[in-house]
Amino acid sequence: MKNLSARAVAGVIGGLVATAAMSAQMLAEPSTRRIGTPPPRRLADVLLPHDPAGEQKVAAALIHLGIGAAGGAAYRAFVSRRRGGLVSGALFGVAIWFVGYEIIVPALGVLPPAHRDSPERRAALLEAHVLYGAVLGAVS
């Protein structure tokens, strides 16, 4: 159990680092043009429709960091350090993107399923999730 706890903590830290890298990529040109309003902000708008804009920005950042940290903990809980790395991390990022953008985000009414979304946004979000996973695999 102690080993699993240590891996989960390492995963949370790795997830936060990876989310920071992903956020930097998503908020830079040309991604902002292709993505439009970032999905965490759209999610905050859906979950907190009556909150002031400043609070929604904070909520969006916390949502994104929370999802990234949880993803990092899950990655490290199920992937041993020997099997971790850039490739397994990138594949994990693709899996997170698929589940998030084909199932969860559409179910919440935030965006259409990825296969029905604009090719530009779909590609930009997939790129961001591959980066998240690769950084996660490298640092956790």
N, C-alpha and C positions, 0 to 999 in steps of 0.2 A: 504494500500500500504506500509506503514511504517513497518508493521509486516512482510510482504512478503520480503521486502528489508533486514530486520534484519535476517530473516531466510536464505536468499540467501547468505549473508555475512558469517553467521555461517557455511553454507554448503561449501562455498569456502575454508574456513579455515579447516573444517573437511576433505574436499576432499584432500587438500594438505598433511595433517597429514596421511590420509589413503594411499595416493600415496607413501609417504615415507616408510611406513610399507610394502606396496606391493613391492616396488622397492628393499628393503632390502631382502625380501623373494626371489624375482626373481633372484637377483644377488648372492645369496648364493648357495653353494652346498646343495643338489643335483639338485636344479632347473636349474642352468646354464647348466648342462650336458643334462638335458631333454629338455630345451628350445632352446639351441643354441644361435644364435644372438638374443638379445631381440627384440620383435616386434617394440618398439618405434625407435630403431636404424634402423631396416629394413625400417620403414616408412620414416625416415629421408633420408635414401639412395635413396628411390624412389622419394621423393619430391624434394630433393636437390642433384641430381646425380653428379654435378660438383664441389661441395663444398669440401674443404679440410677435411680430417678425423676429425681433432679437432673441426671444426665448426659443423660437423654432430653429434658429440657426444653432443655438447651443444644443438643443435637443437633437438636431441632425448630426452634429459632431459626436455627441455621446452615443447615439444609436450606432453610428458607423464604427466608433472605437469599440463599443460593446460587442458588436457582431464580429469584428476582427479579432478581438481578444478571445471570444468563445471559439471561433474557428481555429485559432492557434492552439488553444487548450485541447480541442478535439484532435487536431493533427498530431500533437505530441503524445496524446494518450494512446493513439492507435498506430503510430509509426515509430519504430525504434530509431535511435540515432544512427545506427548502422545503415538503415534503409532510407533515412531522410536525405535531403539534399535538393538541389535545384530542380531535377526532373520530377521527383515525387511531389515536391511542393507545387510546381507548376501544374501538374495533373490534379492535385487537390484544389488549386485555384479554379481550374476549369469545372470541377465537380461543384464547387460552391456557386460559381456563376450559373451553371445549369439549374441546380435546385432553386436558387434564388430567383432567377429571371424567367424560368419556365413555369415554376409552381408558386412560390411564396409571394413574390411581388405582384404578379397578376391576381392572385387570390385576394390580396388586400386592396386591389383597385388602383395601384400606384402606376403601373405601366402595363402595356399589353404583353403577352408572352413573347419571349425573345424571337421566336420564329415568325411572329407577326409584326415585330417592331421594325423601325427603320434600319437598314443595313449599316448605316454609319454609327448609330448609337450602339447597336448590337456588337459591332467590331470594337468600338472604343471601350465598352464595358468588359468585353472578353479580354482585351489586352490588359486592362487594369487588374483583372482577377488573376491572369497569368503572372503578372508582376508581383501581386500580393503573395501568391503561392510560392514563387521562386524565392522571394526575399524571406518568407516564412521558413522554407526548407533550408535556406542558407544560414539563418541566424538562430533558429531554435533547436 
